[in-house]
Amino acid sequence: MISLLAAMFTIGEMTSKEEATTYCNLLEKGDTVIVDSSGGSLDAFMSLGDCLYDKEVNVIVKKALSGAAYMVSAAPKSCIYKEIICTWFI
């Protein structure tokens, strides 16, 4: 028998790198996060994106605008459903 316990939580708006560090400290290798965010601090999302990549965290996208989209693109595996909004601002 195989048992699996993995964390799953939602990431919304982030305004500081401290928030990104808090999320990162909660994550373990192979966890899954749901992204439902209108954006926030680009530095915070890029920092968390590095963490998602390093810890091989899976991402399910409900909405990822602005900085959140950069974070999603760093994840090794992302599930972006049809008709989901995911935009980058240049």
N, CA, C and O atoms as a MOPAC input file, in Angstrom:
PM7 MOZYME 1SCF
protein

 N      0.84300 1    -1.17300 1     0.00000 1
 C      0.00000 1     0.00000 1     0.00000 1
 C      0.89000 1     1.23900 1     0.00000 1
 O      1.92100 1     1.27900 1     0.67300 1
 N      0.48300 1     2.23400 1    -0.75300 1
 C      1.22200 1     3.48400 1    -0.83400 1
 C      0.37900 1     4.58400 1    -0.21200 1
 O     -0.79900 1     4.72700 1    -0.53600 1
 N      0.97400 1     5.35300 1     0.67300 1
 C      0.31200 1     6.50800 1     1.26000 1
 C      1.03600 1     7.75500 1     0.82000 1
 O      2.26500 1     7.77600 1     0.74300 1
 N      0.28200 1     8.79000 1     0.53100 1
 C      0.88000 1    10.03100 1     0.08600 1
 C      0.19700 1    11.17900 1     0.80000 1
 O     -1.02900 1    11.29000 1     0.79000 1
 N      0.98500 1    12.02100 1     1.41100 1
 C      0.47300 1    13.22800 1     2.03700 1
 C      1.25700 1    14.38900 1     1.45800 1
 O      2.47400 1    14.47000 1     1.62300 1
 N      0.56900 1    15.27500 1     0.78800 1
 C      1.24200 1    16.42500 1     0.17600 1
 C      0.48800 1    17.68800 1     0.54900 1
 O     -0.72800 1    17.66500 1     0.74000 1
 N      1.21300 1    18.78100 1     0.65200 1
 C      0.59400 1    20.06200 1     0.97100 1
 C     -0.03400 1    20.65800 1    -0.28000 1
 O      0.48100 1    20.50100 1    -1.38700 1
 N     -1.14100 1    21.33600 1    -0.08700 1
 C     -1.75800 1    22.07200 1    -1.17500 1
 C     -2.35900 1    23.32800 1    -0.57400 1
 O     -3.20000 1    23.24700 1     0.32100 1
 N     -1.94400 1    24.47300 1    -1.05100 1
 C     -2.53800 1    25.71600 1    -0.59400 1
 C     -2.56000 1    26.71700 1    -1.72400 1
 O     -1.91300 1    26.52000 1    -2.75300 1
 N     -3.30500 1    27.79500 1    -1.53400 1
 C     -3.48800 1    28.79700 1    -2.57800 1
 C     -2.57700 1    29.98600 1    -2.34700 1
 O     -2.44900 1    30.48000 1    -1.22700 1
 N     -1.95400 1    30.43400 1    -3.40900 1
 C     -1.13200 1    31.64100 1    -3.37100 1
 C     -1.91800 1    32.74900 1    -4.05700 1
 O     -2.29200 1    32.62500 1    -5.22400 1
 N     -2.16400 1    33.82600 1    -3.32900 1
 C     -2.87000 1    34.98300 1    -3.88000 1
 C     -1.90800 1    36.11600 1    -4.14200 1
 O     -0.80700 1    35.89000 1    -4.64400 1
 N     -2.30000 1    37.32500 1    -3.81400 1
 C     -1.44100 1    38.48100 1    -3.99500 1
 C     -0.29100 1    38.43900 1    -2.97300 1
 O     -0.47200 1    37.99200 1    -1.84100 1
 N      0.86900 1    38.90500 1    -3.38600 1
 C      2.01700 1    39.02400 1    -2.47800 1
 C      2.59700 1    40.41900 1    -2.61900 1
 O      2.72200 1    40.94000 1    -3.72700 1
 N      2.95000 1    41.01900 1    -1.49100 1
 C      3.47300 1    42.38000 1    -1.52800 1
 C      4.91900 1    42.48300 1    -1.04800 1
 O      5.51600 1    43.55600 1    -1.13000 1
 N      5.49300 1    41.38100 1    -0.54700 1
 C      6.87100 1    41.46600 1    -0.04600 1
 C      7.60200 1    40.13400 1    -0.20300 1
 O      6.98900 1    39.07100 1    -0.29500 1
 N      8.93600 1    40.22900 1    -0.23100 1
 C      9.75500 1    39.01900 1    -0.30800 1
 C      9.62400 1    38.19300 1     0.97100 1
 O      9.84400 1    36.98200 1     0.95200 1
 N      9.26900 1    38.84000 1     2.07800 1
 C      9.06700 1    38.11100 1     3.33100 1
 C      7.91300 1    37.12000 1     3.19000 1
 O      7.98500 1    36.00500 1     3.70600 1
 N      6.85300 1    37.52400 1     2.49500 1
 C      5.73500 1    36.60600 1     2.23200 1
 C      6.20700 1    35.42000 1     1.39600 1
 O      5.83500 1    34.27700 1     1.66000 1
 N      7.02400 1    35.70000 1     0.39000 1
 C      7.55400 1    34.63500 1    -0.46800 1
 C      8.39300 1    33.66700 1     0.35600 1
 O      8.30500 1    32.45300 1     0.17000 1
 N      9.19500 1    34.19000 1     1.25300 1
 C     10.02400 1    33.34300 1     2.11500 1
 C      9.15500 1    32.47500 1     3.01600 1
 O      9.45900 1    31.30100 1     3.22900 1
 N      8.08000 1    33.04200 1     3.54400 1
 C      7.16100 1    32.27000 1     4.38800 1
 C      6.55100 1    31.11400 1     3.61000 1
 O      6.53500 1    29.98000 1     4.08700 1
 N      6.04300 1    31.40200 1     2.39600 1
 C      5.49900 1    30.33000 1     1.55400 1
 C      6.56000 1    29.27400 1     1.27300 1
 O      6.30000 1    28.07700 1     1.39500 1
 N      7.75000 1    29.71600 1     0.89800 1
 C      8.82600 1    28.79100 1     0.54500 1
 C      9.16100 1    27.86100 1     1.70800 1
 O      9.37300 1    26.66300 1     1.51600 1
 N      9.20700 1    28.41900 1     2.90700 1
 C      9.52600 1    27.60400 1     4.08100 1
 C      8.45700 1    26.54900 1     4.36300 1
 O      8.75100 1    25.52200 1     4.97700 1
 N      7.23600 1    26.78700 1     3.92700 1
 C      6.14800 1    25.82100 1     4.13000 1
 C      6.17100 1    24.68300 1     3.10700 1
 O      5.62900 1    23.60600 1     3.35400 1
 N      6.80100 1    24.93200 1     1.96300 1
 C      6.78200 1    23.96100 1     0.87200 1
 C      7.83900 1    22.87500 1     1.04000 1
 O      8.93100 1    23.10000 1     1.56200 1
 N      7.46300 1    21.69100 1     0.57200 1
 C      8.39600 1    20.58200 1     0.51000 1
 C      8.43300 1    20.07200 1    -0.92500 1
 O      7.52700 1    20.34900 1    -1.71200 1
 N      9.46900 1    19.33700 1    -1.25800 1
 C      9.63600 1    18.81700 1    -2.60300 1
 C      8.38400 1    18.04700 1    -3.04700 1
 O      7.89200 1    17.16900 1    -2.33700 1
 N      7.88600 1    18.39700 1    -4.23500 1
 C      6.75000 1    17.69100 1    -4.81600 1
 C      5.38300 1    18.18300 1    -4.38300 1
 O      4.37300 1    17.63300 1    -4.82200 1
 N      5.31500 1    19.21200 1    -3.52900 1
 C      4.01800 1    19.75400 1    -3.12000 1
 C      3.29800 1    20.35400 1    -4.32800 1
 O      3.88300 1    20.50700 1    -5.40100 1
 N      2.04200 1    20.68500 1    -4.14100 1
 C      1.24000 1    21.34000 1    -5.17100 1
 C      0.66000 1    22.61900 1    -4.60400 1
 O      0.15400 1    22.63000 1    -3.48100 1
 N      0.72800 1    23.70400 1    -5.37400 1
 C      0.10200 1    24.95800 1    -4.97000 1
 C     -0.88500 1    25.39400 1    -6.04200 1
 O     -0.71200 1    25.10400 1    -7.22500 1
 N     -1.91500 1    26.09400 1    -5.60500 1
 C     -2.89600 1    26.68200 1    -6.51000 1
 C     -2.60800 1    28.17700 1    -6.56400 1
 O     -2.47400 1    28.82700 1    -5.52700 1
 N     -2.51500 1    28.71300 1    -7.75700 1
 C     -2.26400 1    30.14100 1    -7.92900 1
 C     -3.55900 1    30.80700 1    -8.38300 1
 O     -4.13500 1    30.45200 1    -9.41100 1
 N     -3.99800 1    31.77800 1    -7.59300 1
 C     -5.18100 1    32.57400 1    -7.90800 1
 C     -4.83200 1    34.01000 1    -7.52000 1
 O     -5.21900 1    34.49700 1    -6.45800 1
 N     -4.09200 1    34.67100 1    -8.40500 1
 C     -3.49300 1    35.94900 1    -8.02600 1
 C     -3.61000 1    36.99800 1    -9.11100 1
 O     -3.45100 1    36.71700 1   -10.29900 1
 N     -3.89600 1    38.22500 1    -8.66900 1
 C     -3.89400 1    39.38100 1    -9.56900 1
 C     -2.53500 1    40.05600 1    -9.60700 1
 O     -2.36900 1    41.08100 1   -10.26800 1
 N     -1.56100 1    39.49100 1    -8.90300 1
 C     -0.20600 1    40.02500 1    -8.95100 1
 C      0.27300 1    40.54500 1    -7.61700 1
 O     -0.16400 1    40.09300 1    -6.55900 1
 N      1.17700 1    41.50300 1    -7.68400 1
 C      1.79100 1    42.06400 1    -6.48800 1
 C      3.24200 1    42.38800 1    -6.76700 1
 O      3.58100 1    42.85900 1    -7.85200 1
 N      4.09100 1    42.14200 1    -5.80100 1
 C      5.51300 1    42.44900 1    -5.91500 1
 C      6.21600 1    41.48200 1    -6.86900 1
 O      6.23400 1    40.27200 1    -6.64100 1
 N      6.79100 1    42.02600 1    -7.93000 1
 C      7.50300 1    41.19200 1    -8.89500 1
 C      8.66800 1    40.46400 1    -8.22300 1
 O      8.88900 1    39.27900 1    -8.47200 1
 N      9.41100 1    41.17500 1    -7.37100 1
 C     10.53000 1    40.54000 1    -6.66100 1
 C     10.06700 1    39.37100 1    -5.80800 1
 O     10.73100 1    38.33500 1    -5.75900 1
 N      8.93300 1    39.53000 1    -5.13600 1
 C      8.40600 1    38.45800 1    -4.28500 1
 C      8.03800 1    37.23900 1    -5.12300 1
 O      8.38500 1    36.11200 1    -4.76900 1
 N      7.33400 1    37.46200 1    -6.23400 1
 C      6.92000 1    36.33800 1    -7.06300 1
 C      8.10600 1    35.65500 1    -7.73700 1
 O      8.11300 1    34.43400 1    -7.88800 1
 N      9.10400 1    36.43300 1    -8.14100 1
 C     10.28300 1    35.81900 1    -8.75700 1
 C     11.05200 1    34.99500 1    -7.72500 1
 O     11.58100 1    33.93000 1    -8.04400 1
 N     11.11100 1    35.48500 1    -6.49900 1
 C     11.76900 1    34.74800 1    -5.42900 1
 C     11.04400 1    33.43600 1    -5.15100 1
 O     11.67400 1    32.38900 1    -5.00100 1
 N      9.71900 1    33.50100 1    -5.08300 1
 C      8.94800 1    32.27700 1    -4.85900 1
 C      9.04800 1    31.34600 1    -6.06400 1
 O      9.03500 1    30.12600 1    -5.90500 1
 N      9.14700 1    31.90700 1    -7.25900 1
 C      9.34400 1    31.08400 1    -8.45900 1
 C     10.62900 1    30.26600 1    -8.36700 1
 O     10.64900 1    29.09200 1    -8.73800 1
 N     11.69700 1    30.88300 1    -7.87400 1
 C     12.95300 1    30.14700 1    -7.66700 1
 C     12.74200 1    28.98600 1    -6.70700 1
 O     13.26100 1    27.89000 1    -6.91700 1
 N     11.97700 1    29.23900 1    -5.65600 1
 C     11.68900 1    28.19500 1    -4.66700 1
 C     10.88200 1    27.05800 1    -5.29100 1
 O     11.18100 1    25.88600 1    -5.06300 1
 N      9.85400 1    27.40300 1    -6.08200 1
 C      9.03700 1    26.37600 1    -6.73200 1
 C      9.89600 1    25.49800 1    -7.62900 1
 O      9.73000 1    24.27900 1    -7.67100 1
 N     10.80800 1    26.12700 1    -8.34000 1
 C     11.70100 1    25.38200 1    -9.22600 1
 C     12.62500 1    24.46200 1    -8.42000 1
 O     12.74600 1    23.27400 1    -8.71800 1
 N     13.26700 1    25.01800 1    -7.40900 1
 C     14.22000 1    24.25300 1    -6.60100 1
 C     13.56400 1    23.07400 1    -5.88000 1
 O     14.16500 1    22.00800 1    -5.74500 1
 N     12.32300 1    23.27500 1    -5.41900 1
 C     11.63700 1    22.21900 1    -4.66400 1
 C     10.72000 1    21.36600 1    -5.53700 1
 O      9.98100 1    20.52100 1    -5.03200 1
 N     10.77100 1    21.59300 1    -6.85900 1
 C      9.97200 1    20.81900 1    -7.82000 1
 C      8.48900 1    20.80500 1    -7.43700 1
 O      7.84300 1    19.75800 1    -7.41100 1
 N      7.97700 1    21.99300 1    -7.14300 1
 C      6.57600 1    22.14500 1    -6.73600 1
 C      5.69000 1    22.21600 1    -7.97400 1
 O      6.02900 1    22.89700 1    -8.94200 1
 N      4.56500 1    21.52300 1    -7.94700 1
 C      3.58800 1    21.53900 1    -9.02800 1
 C      2.63900 1    22.71600 1    -8.82800 1
 O      2.32800 1    23.08300 1    -7.69500 1
 N      2.18100 1    23.30600 1    -9.92600 1
 C      1.32900 1    24.48200 1    -9.85900 1
 C      0.04200 1    24.24500 1   -10.64100 1
 O      0.06700 1    23.76200 1   -11.77300 1
 N     -1.07400 1    24.58900 1   -10.02200 1
 C     -2.37300 1    24.61300 1   -10.69600 1
 C     -2.77300 1    26.08200 1   -10.77900 1
 O     -2.81400 1    26.77300 1    -9.76100 1
 N     -3.06600 1    26.55700 1   -11.97500 1
 C     -3.34700 1    27.97600 1   -12.16600 1
 C     -4.84000 1    28.22400 1   -12.32600 1
 O     -5.49100 1    27.65500 1   -13.20100 1
 N     -5.37000 1    29.09200 1   -11.45700 1
 C     -6.72700 1    29.61400 1   -11.62400 1
 C     -6.64600 1    30.98500 1   -12.28500 1
 O     -7.41000 1    31.30200 1   -13.19600 1
 N     -5.69300 1    31.79700 1   -11.79900 1
 C     -5.43900 1    33.11500 1   -12.38600 1
 C     -4.02600 1    33.50700 1   -11.98900 1
 O     -3.63300 1    33.35300 1   -10.83200 1
 N     -3.26300 1    34.01300 1   -12.95200 1
 C     -1.89800 1    34.45900 1   -12.67400 1
 C     -1.60000 1    35.69000 1   -13.51500 1
 O     -1.27700 1    35.58200 1   -14.69800 1
 N     -1.70900 1    36.84600 1   -12.90500 1
 C     -1.45600 1    38.09800 1   -13.59700 1
 C     -0.15300 1    38.71100 1   -13.10800 1
 O      0.25500 1    38.50500 1   -11.96500 1
 N      0.48800 1    39.45900 1   -13.98000 1
 C      1.67700 1    40.21600 1   -13.64000 1
 C      2.76300 1    39.33300 1   -13.03700 1
 O      3.15900 1    38.34700 1   -13.65900 1
 N      3.25200 1    39.65800 1   -11.85000 1
 C      4.33400 1    38.90600 1   -11.22100 1
 C      4.00700 1    37.44900 1   -10.99700 1
 O      4.89500 1    36.59800 1   -11.05500 1
 N      2.75300 1    37.15100 1   -10.74300 1
 C      2.34100 1    35.76400 1   -10.51100 1
 C      2.59600 1    34.89800 1   -11.74200 1
 O      2.91000 1    33.71400 1   -11.61300 1
 N      2.46400 1    35.47600 1   -12.92500 1
 C      2.71300 1    34.72300 1   -14.16200 1
 C      4.18300 1    34.34200 1   -14.27700 1
 O      4.50700 1    33.25900 1   -14.76400 1
 N      5.07500 1    35.22800 1   -13.83200 1
 C      6.50400 1    34.89800 1   -13.84700 1
 C      6.78600 1    33.73000 1   -12.90900 1
 O      7.57900 1    32.84600 1   -13.23400 1
 N      6.14200 1    33.72400 1   -11.75300 1
 C      6.32400 1    32.63500 1   -10.79700 1
 C      5.86500 1    31.30600 1   -11.40600 1
 O      6.55000 1    30.29000 1   -11.28300 1
 N      4.71000 1    31.32100 1   -12.05900 1
 C      4.16700 1    30.10300 1   -12.66700 1
 C      5.12200 1    29.56100 1   -13.72500 1
 O      5.30900 1    28.34900 1   -13.83300 1
 N      5.71900 1    30.44900 1   -14.49800 1
 C      6.60800 1    29.98000 1   -15.56300 1
 C      7.88500 1    29.34100 1   -15.01700 1
 O      8.58200 1    28.64100 1   -15.75200 1
 N      8.20000 1    29.56700 1   -13.75000 1
 C      9.39000 1    28.95600 1   -13.14000 1
 C      9.12300 1    27.54400 1   -12.63000 1
 O     10.05900 1    26.77200 1   -12.42300 1
 N      7.86600 1    27.20600 1   -12.43000 1
 C      7.52700 1    25.88800 1   -11.88200 1
 C      7.82500 1    24.79300 1   -12.89900 1
 O      7.56100 1    24.96400 1   -14.08900 1
 N      8.37700 1    23.66000 1   -12.43600 1
 C      8.68200 1    22.56500 1   -13.35700 1
 C      7.43800 1    21.98100 1   -14.03300 1
 O      7.49500 1    21.55700 1   -15.18700 1
 N      6.31100 1    21.96000 1   -13.30600 1
 C      5.06500 1    21.43500 1   -13.86500 1
 C      3.93200 1    22.38400 1   -13.51500 1
 O      3.71900 1    22.71900 1   -12.35000 1
 N      3.20600 1    22.81400 1   -14.54600 1
 C      2.06900 1    23.70400 1   -14.34200 1
 C      0.85900 1    23.15600 1   -15.07100 1
 O      0.96300 1    22.65300 1   -16.19000 1
 N     -0.28400 1    23.26000 1   -14.42500 1
 C     -1.55400 1    22.88000 1   -15.04000 1
 C     -2.35100 1    24.15800 1   -15.22600 1
 O     -2.82800 1    24.75200 1   -14.25900 1
 N     -2.49100 1    24.57400 1   -16.47500 1
 C     -3.22600 1    25.79100 1   -16.79400 1
 C     -4.44200 1    25.37800 1   -17.60700 1
 O     -4.32400 1    24.99400 1   -18.77100 1
 N     -5.59300 1    25.45900 1   -16.99300 1
 C     -6.81100 1    25.02100 1   -17.64100 1
 C     -7.23100 1    25.96700 1   -18.76100 1
 O     -6.87600 1    27.14500 1   -18.76400 1
 N     -7.99100 1    25.43200 1   -19.70700 1
 C     -8.53600 1    26.21400 1   -20.80400 1
 C     -9.34100 1    27.38400 1   -20.22600 1
 O    -10.06500 1    27.22300 1   -19.24400 1
 N     -9.20800 1    28.55400 1   -20.84200 1
 C     -9.91100 1    29.77900 1   -20.46600 1
 C     -9.40400 1    30.41000 1   -19.17400 1
 O    -10.08500 1    31.25900 1   -18.59700 1
 N     -8.23200 1    30.01500 1   -18.71600 1
 C     -7.62800 1    30.61500 1   -17.52800 1
 C     -6.83100 1    31.83900 1   -17.96900 1
 O     -6.26200 1    31.86000 1   -19.06000 1
 N     -6.79800 1    32.84300 1   -17.12400 1
 C     -6.06600 1    34.06700 1   -17.43600 1
 C     -4.65800 1    33.98400 1   -16.86300 1
 O     -4.47000 1    33.79600 1   -15.66100 1
 N     -3.67700 1    34.12700 1   -17.74200 1
 C     -2.27300 1    34.11600 1   -17.32600 1
 C     -1.56100 1    35.13600 1   -18.19400 1
 O     -1.30700 1    34.87100 1   -19.36900 1
 N     -1.22700 1    36.31700 1   -17.63300 1
 C     -0.64300 1    37.38300 1   -18.44900 1
 C      0.63400 1    37.93700 1   -17.83500 1
 O      0.78800 1    38.01200 1   -16.61600 1
 N      1.54500 1    38.32100 1   -18.72400 1
 C      2.79500 1    38.96100 1   -18.33800 1
 C      2.73000 1    40.40000 1   -18.82300 1
 O      2.23400 1    40.67100 1   -19.91700 1
 N      3.22700 1    41.31400 1   -18.01800 1
 C      3.30400 1    42.71800 1   -18.42300 1
 C      4.74900 1    43.06400 1   -18.69700 1
 O      5.63300 1    42.71600 1   -17.91400 1
 N      4.99600 1    43.73800 1   -19.78800 1
 C      6.36800 1    44.10200 1   -20.15800 1
 C      6.54600 1    45.60000 1   -20.00800 1
 O      7.63000 1    46.12200 1   -20.26800 1

